[in-house]
Amino acid sequence: MDMLACPQCGSEWFVSTRTGERIVFKMDENRRPVIAEPEPLSDAAVPINQEHIYCGACSWQGASSELVESR
């Protein structure tokens, strides 16, 4: 499965928010989130808004449409 990456640093890991409980995920080539945590998510976890995602490795934030092919 091909994954998309951060346009700034190339990381394939993203989070749904910078603060509080978050969802950690990768984004597949069809722009569908692939959640990294198999456990059920708590109600406090911020859902994935594909217009506002955050790179898990650098300061980039933006929409899933801005992601690039993984290197």
PyMOL commands that set and color helices and strands:
alter all, ss='L'
color gray80, all
select helices_A, chain A and resi 64-66
alter helices_A, ss='H'
color red, helices_A
select strands_A, chain A and resi 4-5+14-15+24-27+33-35+53-55+61-62+68-69
alter strands_A, ss='S'
color yellow, strands_A
deselect
rebuild
show_as cartoon
